[in-house]
C-alpha cells in the first residue's frame, strides 16, 4: 500500500517519521506500552482523537508491524490492539523525548495526563541514586486500573495487574498522583480533597515522591525586539 508520508530519505530518523510521524501515532503507541487495549479504551485515554483518526493510526501502525490486532479468548472474546516485540522497543523514544521536552519553558504539567503517560514518566525520571538500596512493592490503583510498581537496585518496574502483597497501596487519579510526585502536593492534602488514598507505609510514600526529579528548565527565549 502506498504511504501517505514518504520523505525519500535513507536517514533512520526520516524513516521513523514515515512510521510514527502522523499526529497521534506516538501517543497511540504510548497507550499500549502497558499491554493490550480495546479500541474504546484507547479513545478514552486520548482526549481529542476521533474514532476515524484512531482507526487510521491503528491501521497504519499495524501495517508497519508496530501494532498487532487479536481477539482475547473467552469469556472476554473482544478485539484488542497490542504492540509487537519491536513496537515495545519504542519506549526509549518516549524517555528521550520526555526528558528533553520537560525542560521546555512552555511545558504545562497541569494538562490532562493518562495512566500510561504518568507511569512511563516514572520509568523515565527515576533517579537511580535516590532509589539505591530501596526495595519495595507498591500497588497503584489509578482510576479503575491496577498496576504494580517494584523498586529494586535503583530502578523501577511497572506492570498492569493486582499485587497480592504490597508495602504501600495508593489509589488516586493519574492527575492527583502526578501532583504529588511532580507538583509538590502533600499526600495529606490530596487525601483531604478525596482524590488520593494511602494504605501502608506512609514513610515509603513520602520517599517515593522524591525519586523522580524533573530536569532543570532550559533558558526561556528572549522577548521579541
Secondary structure, 3 states (H helix, E strand, C coil): CCCCCCCCCCCHHHHHHHHHCCCCHHHHHHHCCCCCECHHHHHHHCCCCCHHHHHHHHHHHHHCCCEEEEECCCCCCCEEEEECHHHHCCHHHHHHHHHHHCCCCCCCCCCCCCHHHHHHHHHHHCCHHHHCCCCEEEEEEECCEEEEEEEECCEEEEEECCCCCCCEEEEECHHHHHHHHHCCCCHHHHHHCCCEEEEECHHHHHHHCCCCCCCCCCCCCCCCC
